[in-house]
Amino acid sequence: MKPYLWLILGILACLAIAAGAYLWTTGLMDSLFAYRSPLHNNPPTPGEAAGQLMTRKVVFVLIDALREDTSRKTDVMPFLNELRAQGAWATMHSRTPSFSDPAWTTLLSGAWPDINDGQPLNPPDLSHVRTFTQDDIFAAADRTGLRTAVSGYAWFEGMLVNSGVDAGF
């Protein structure tokens, strides 16, 4: 009967370790979702415009999870390469972990995820999307009187509620 006792104790120990790991992991995820930037309640005041507008129209193309080498293939992305040839372009270098929402917030606010008050992880559903609390490119365009529009994933509507976006679809 003793071998069965050790087997039962081993199974109980494994179950206890699994339960502890589950509780630790869910606590970690909860703390990540609860993180707020030190600038959350006191965002920096937006600066003055840096002079005359260089252009009246800007197209900001953001393609999530697209590898740079794939984006440069003219047979795969001909229109994107045509846009690239006509204007300025840049490659984003993200910090790990590289989730969509933090990367988008970094691109639109110009600040790294630890200070831009965006979500550190992708929201689990549309009701958990965090609204921008820091200045962003759409709010800056709105202050200069430019009209703005967004076409993208539904998270954008929640993130940019206070940013002065004129149209979204």
NUMAR-461584 format. One line per 4 residues: for each residue y, x, z of N, C-alpha, C. Coordinates in pm, whole numbers. Example, Ala and Ser with C-alpha at 12.3 -4.5 7.8 and 13.67 -1.06 7.14 Angstrom:
! residues 2
-569/1319/780/-450/1230/780/-330/1320/780  -225/1285/708/-106/1367/714/3/1290/787;
***
This chain:
! residues 169
-120/82/0/0/0/0/126/86/0  116/209/48/234/296/54/295/325/-84  216/347/-190/279/371/-320/366/254/-364  324/132/-334/405/15/-370/535/11/-292;
531/56/-167/652/59/-84/756/153/-146  712/271/-190/805/366/-254/858/309/-385  773/239/-457/816/178/-583/922/71/-556  900/-13/-458/996/-118/-423/1126/-57/-374;
1117/46/-288/1239/113/-241/1315/179/-357  1243/238/-451/1306/298/-569/1378/195/-654  1313/80/-674/1375/-28/-751/1500/-80/-680  1491/-100/-549/1607/-146/-472/1721/-45/-477;
1687/85/-470/1790/189/-478/1857/187/-615  1779/170/-721/1836/163/-857/1926/41/-871  1885/-72/-816/1968/-192/-822/2098/-173/-744  2090/-107/-629/2211/-81/-550/2306/12/-625;
2252/115/-689/2335/207/-768/2398/133/-886  2321/48/-953/2375/-29/-1066/2486/-123/-1020  2467/-191/-908/2570/-281/-855/2695/-203/-817  2679/-87/-754/2794/-4/-719/2869/44/-841;
2795/85/-945/2859/131/-1069/2935/17/-1136  2878/-103/-1134/2945/-219/-1193/3076/-248/-1119  3071/-250/-987/3192/-279/-908/3297/-170/-928  3254/-44/-935/3347/67/-956/3413/55/-1094;
3334/24/-1195/3386/12/-1331/3483/-104/-1345  3449/-220/-1290/3540/-334/-1300/3669/-308/-1222  3659/-238/-1109/3780/-200/-1035/3868/-106/-1116  3805/-11/-1186/3879/82/-1271/3949/7/-1384;
3879/-83/-1450/3939/-161/-1559/4054/-247/-1507  4036/-309/-1392/4143/-391/-1334/4266/-306/-1305  4246/-184/-1253/4361/-99/-1223/4430/-52/-1351  4354/-30/-1458/4415/7/-1586/4499/-107/-1642;
4446/-230/-1638/4522/-344/-1688/4646/-372/-1604  4642/-337/-1476/4755/-364/-1387/4864/-256/-1395  4837/-143/-1461/4935/-34/-1466/5065/-80/-1530  5176/-45/-1469/5309/-70/-1524/5385/63/-1524;
5468/82/-1622/5549/202/-1634/5647/211/-1519  5684/332/-1478/5790/346/-1378/5923/287/-1427  5937/268/-1557/6059/211/-1615/6052/60/-1632  5945/-2/-1586/5922/-146/-1607/6040/-231/-1562;
6086/-213/-1440/6194/-296/-1386/6333/-241/-1414  6341/-118/-1462/6470/-55/-1484/6468/23/-1617  6462/-48/-1731/6456/23/-1858/6588/94/-1889  6582/206/-1959/6705/275/-1997/6790/185/-2088;
6920/197/-2074/7012/122/-2159/7006/179/-2300  6992/94/-2402/6989/145/-2539/7117/221/-2571  7104/327/-2647/7219/408/-2685/7302/342/-2794  7415/401/-2819/7503/353/-2926/7442/387/-3061;
7482/313/-3162/7438/341/-3298/7484/481/-3337  7403/551/-3413/7432/690/-3449/7513/702/-3577  7599/607/-3604/7682/614/-3724/7651/502/-3820  7684/524/-3947/7664/423/-4050/7515/407/-4081;
7479/285/-4122/7341/261/-4163/7309/342/-4288  7193/404/-4289/7152/482/-4406/7096/392/-4515  7045/277/-4475/6988/181/-4571/6991/43/-4509  6989/-59/-4592/6987/-197/-4541/6844/-250/-4531;
6749/-183/-4593/6611/-231/-4592/6516/-119/-4549  6426/-155/-4460/6322/-63/-4414/6190/-139/-4414  6088/-77/-4468/5954/-134/-4462/5870/-39/-4376  5818/-91/-4268/5738/-14/-4174/5594/-61/-4192;
5510/23/-4253/5371/-13/-4278/5285/52/-4172  5213/-29/-4098/5126/19/-3992/4985/-30/-4023  4895/62/-4050/4757/25/-4080/4669/86/-3972  4617/0/-3888/4538/43/-3773/4404/100/-3816;
4366/212/-3757/4235/276/-3775/4213/333/-3914  4320/357/-3987/4307/416/-4121/4315/568/-4109  4214/635/-4157/4215/782/-4154/4317/834/-4255  4382/943/-4221/4485/998/-4310/4427/1040/-4444;
4311/1105/-4444/4253/1148/-4571/4218/1029/-4661  4177/918/-4602/4150/797/-4681/4280/739/-4736  4386/742/-4656/4513/684/-4701/4573/760/-4818  4539/886/-4834/4594/967/-4943/4518/951/-5075;
4405/883/-5072/4326/863/-5195/4390/754/-5279  4439/793/-5396/4510/697/-5481/4417/589/-5537  4289/618/-5548/4197/515/-5596/4163/414/-5486  4183/451/-5361/4153/361/-5249/4278/284/-5205;
4391/353/-5195/4515/293/-5146/4630/320/-5243  4624/266/-5366/4727/299/-5465/4867/252/-5426  4881/131/-5373/5013/80/-5338/5074/158/-5222  4993/193/-5123/5043/272/-5011/5092/408/-5059;
5022/470/-5150/5065/599/-5204/5190/586/-5288  5207/472/-5354/5331/447/-5429/5449/435/-5332  5430/362/-5222/5535/352/-5120/5566/488/-5060  5463/565/-5033/5480/698/-4975/5563/787/-5067;
5542/777/-5197/5617/859/-5293/5764/819/-5301  5796/693/-5267/5933/644/-5277/6015/664/-5150  5952/695/-5038/6029/702/-4914/5970/801/-4816  6013/786/-4693/5967/874/-4586/5836/820/-4529;
5754/910/-4477/5629/869/-4414/5593/969/-4306  5508/928/-4216/5465/1016/-4107/5325/979/-4063  5258/1073/-4003/5126/1051/-3947/5139/1046/-3796  5079/946/-3734/5085/935/-3589/4971/1017/-3527;
5005/1092/-3425/4906/1164/-3346/4901/1095/-3210  4789/1031/-3182/4781/953/-3059/4718/1033/-2947  4740/983/-2827/4674/1038/-2709/4551/953/-2682  4454/1014/-2619/4335/938/-2584/4360/857/-2458;
4294/744/-2443/4210/678/-2541/4297/611/-2646  4252/609/-2767/4334/557/-2877/4300/411/-2907  4360/321/-2831/4344/178/-2854/4461/128/-2940  4443/14/-3005/4544/-39/-3097/4676/-71/-3029;
4673/-155/-2926/4796/-202/-2863/4882/-87/-2810  4827/11/-2736/4912/121/-2692/4971/203/-2807  4894/220/-2914/4945/295/-3030/5058/219/-3097  5044/88/-3115/5150/8/-3176/5276/13/-3092;
5261/1/-2961/5376/3/-2871/5446/138/-2879  5370/246/-2889/5428/379/-2902/5507/390/-3032  5452/342/-3141/5522/349/-3270/5649/266/-3271  5645/147/-3213/5760/57/-3218/5867/89/-3116;
5829/153/-3005/5929/186/-2902/5973/332/-2908  5890/417/-2965/5922/559/-2971/5892/634/-2843  5823/571/-2750/5791/635/-2621/5639/634/-2600  5589/739/-2534/5446/747/-2506/5402/633/-2414;
5273/598/-2417/5223/484/-2340/5250/488/-2190  5257/605/-2131/5278/610/-1986/5418/568/-1945  5514/564/-2037/5649/519/-2000/5699/400/-2080  5629/359/-2187/5681/249/-2268/5644/111/-2213;
5569/104/-2107/5529/-19/-2038/5444/-111/-2125  5387/-58/-2230/5291/-137/-2306/5158/-140/-2234  5067/-215/-2286/4936/-223/-2222/4858/-96/-2246  4791/-43/-2143/4713/79/-2162/4584/57/-2239;
4539/-69/-2247/4419/-106/-2321/4452/-228/-2408  4367/-258/-2502/4387/-380/-2581/4369/-502/-2493  4453/-604/-2510/4438/-725/-2427/4308/-798/-2462  4244/-860/-2362/4118/-928/-2389/4134/-1054/-2473;
4252/-1117/-2468/4278/-1236/-2548/4430/-1253/-2562  4472/-1351/-2641/4614/-1368/-2671/4697/-1405/-2549  4637/-1465/-2448/4714/-1504/-2330/4746/-1385/-2239  4687/-1269/-2264/4712/-1151/-2182/4797/-1045/-2252;
4859/-1080/-2363/4944/-984/-2434/5072/-961/-2354  5107/-836/-2331/5224/-801/-2251/5347/-789/-2341  5455/-858/-2303/5581/-853/-2377/5649/-718/-2356  5712/-666/-2461/5786/-540/-2449/5896/-553/-2343;
5908/-453/-2258/6018/-447/-2162/6115/-335/-2197  6077/-248/-2289/6161/-134/-2327/6221/-161/-2465  6322/-83/-2499/6387/-96/-2628/6286/-64/-2739  6301/-129/-2853/6210/-104/-2964/6287/-112/-3095;
6220/-81/-3203/6284/-74/-3335/6340/-210/-3379  6274/-319/-3342/6322/-452/-3381/6447/-491/-3302  6450/-458/-3173/6568/-487/-3092/6687/-404/-3142  6662/-278/-3180/6769/-193/-3233/6823/-249/-3364;
6735/-296/-3450/6779/-356/-3577/6858/-484/-3550  6815/-563/-3454/6885/-687/-3418/7026/-657/-3368  7043/-551/-3290/7176/-515/-3237/7273/-477/-3349  7221/-426/-3460/7309/-388/-3571/7327/-501/-3671;
7267/-617/-3644/7284/-732/-3731/7184/-742/-3844  7084/-658/-3845/6983/-664/-3951/6881/-774/-3921  6829/-832/-4028/6722/-932/-4012/6588/-860/-4011  6496/-910/-3929/6365/-846/-3917/6254/-948/-3932;
6139/-901/-3975/6020/-986/-3987/5897/-902/-3957  5795/-969/-3907/5669/-903/-3874/5555/-981/-3938  5465/-909/-3999/5341/-969/-4047/5228/-883/-3994  5148/-940/-3908/5040/-862/-3849/4954/-944/-3757;
4877/-875/-3679/4785/-938/-3585/4863/-1024/-3485  4800/-1126/-3433/4867/-1222/-3344/4925/-1157/-3219  4876/-1041/-3178/4933/-973/-3061/5081/-944/-3080  5124/-917/-3204/5264/-884/-3228/5358/-995/-3184;
5320/-1119/-3206/5405/-1231/-3165/5429/-1229/-3015  5327/-1198/-2938/5343/-1191/-2793/5419/-1068/-2748  5395/-954/-2813/5462/-830/-2772/5611/-833/-2802  5651/-896/-2912/5788/-887/-2960/5871/-1013/-2932;
5833/-1092/-2834/5904/-1216/-2803/6052/-1193/-2778  6089/-1088/-2706/6228/-1062/-2668/6296/-958/-2756  6238/-925/-2870/6288/-814/-2951/6380/-853/-3065  6411/-979/-3082/6502/-1019/-3188/6438/-1027/-3325;
6309/-1050/-3331/6241/-1064/-3460/6278/-1200/-3518  6329/-1200/-3642/6374/-1324/-3706/6260/-1408/-3762  6155/-1346/-3811/6045/-1421/-3871/5914/-1347/-3846  5811/-1424/-3826/5678/-1367/-3807/5575/-1454/-3875;
5477/-1392/-3934/5371/-1468/-4001/5245/-1384/-4006;
***
